[in-house]
Amino acid sequence: MPAREWEEEQVRLVQAWYTGAEEGGAGDDEFNPLAQQEDLGAIREAQAATKQVKKVLACQAQSLRNVSARK
């Protein structure tokens, strides 16, 4: 394939990819690194929330131990 044809094909592929992204379908999510990053963000948020809940529960448990020890 001549270089000019290859360049034109690359331009068409890029335009097709961006057009798909604008229409809400940037392709298969398995191969879309942006979709994977969004999933990671949700996972990190869930992990942070779980960590915060565990921390609060640990503080409550310690407070109960302190109260019980005073009696």
N, C-alpha and C positions, 0 to 999 in steps of 0.2 A: 504494500500500500504506500503510495507516495506521501511525502510529509504533509503536503497541503490537505489531502483527503483525511489524513489522520487527525490533523488539527481541527478540521471542520467537524469531524465525528466527535472529538472531545468537547467542542463547544456545544454540539447538540445534546450530548450526554449530560453536561453540566446544567444546561437550560432545562432539560427534562427533569433532572433531580430537583432543582429549585422550584420548578412549577409544581411538582408533586408536593413539595414541602408547603407551599403556599395554599394548596388545596387540602391540606391536612393529612397527606399521606406521603411522607418522605421516604417511603419504601418499607421494607420489612424491619420491624422494631428490633429483631435479633441482631441486625447488622447496622443499626442506627446508633452511633455512640451517644448522641444527645438523648435518646430515649433511655439508654442505660444510665446516664447521669441523673436523669429525673428519678429513676427507680432508686438509685443510691441515696439521693437526697431524702426521699420518703423513708428509706430504711434507717438512715442516720437520725432523722427526727424521731422515729419510733424508739430507737435505742436510747436517745437522750431522755425521752419521756419515761421510759422504763427505769433508767438510772435514777432519775429524779424521784420517782415513786419509791424505789428501794431505799433511797437516802432518807426520805420522809418517814417510811416505816421503821427504819433503823433508829431514827431519832425518837419516835414514839415509843418503841420498845425500850430504849434506854431510859426514857422518862418514867415509864411504868416500873422499871427495875429500881430506879432511884426512889420513887414514892414507896414502893414495897419495902425497901431497905430502911426507910425512916420509921416504919411502924413497929 
